[in-house]
Amino acid sequence: MGENDGEKTYGWSEVAKHSSKDDLWVVINGRIYDVTDWQHDHPGGGRVLLKNGGKDVSKLFRDVGHSPDAIDMRPTFFIGRVEKQSKL
């Protein structure tokens, strides 16, 4: 599924539940990514993903300066969007 077709939406309370090594989501710019299977391959190590599971990592993702390849990989992990009106 691409980032624009058939999107599901989730509230922040649901996103926050996905913060374990067996079920790990992160949010970048309102888009939710399931990075559970990426932890072991993440160049920065799985700990950084686990530490930020269930959270908005937009600023962190930007500040680290991810490569174009990393940016291009995001659709692979995309699962939906955060509801704009939802809050933790």
Buried (B, 14 or more C-beta within 10 A) or exposed (E): EEEEEEBEEBEBEBBBEBBEEEEBBBBBEEBBBBBBEBBEEBEEEBEBBBEBBBBBBBEBBEEEEBEEEBEEEBEEBBBBBBBEEEEE
